[in-house]
Amino acid sequence: MVDMRPYSIKVRRSLLQRDLMAGIPATGLLMLATAGIIFLYVLRMFFMIPVLIVAYLIMRYLTSRDPWMIDIMLTTIKEKDFFIP
């Protein structure tokens, strides 16, 4: 058996964590940007600005402890529901 302790190196924390843009994952930011473009520019619904801000804050809160939460929720929504008797 080989002892690997002398060959260990420190790994930077940034290499172990998920990259977050503006505090949320890229998929969540893409969803918010798409919703913002559709509501604000295409449909001219400017009353949706507070709704988009609240959605951003909710996404940021959900991903503060688990950065993969948005992806897990999207995967769960896209799965087919079937039951095996």
C-alpha angles and dihedrals in degrees: 000000000000122000108226098184096099090054098052120116132191115260117212115245091233090064091056098047130075118255112250125191114209088349096301133082120271092252092056092047090049091052092050093047092049092048090047093051093048096046101037105035106023102034098025092224100153092169086075092073093090090045091054091047091051090048089052092050091049091050091048091050093048093049096043091087100024117028091192095058096101092049092047091051092049092048091050091051093049096048119104114246112228132152126209111213 
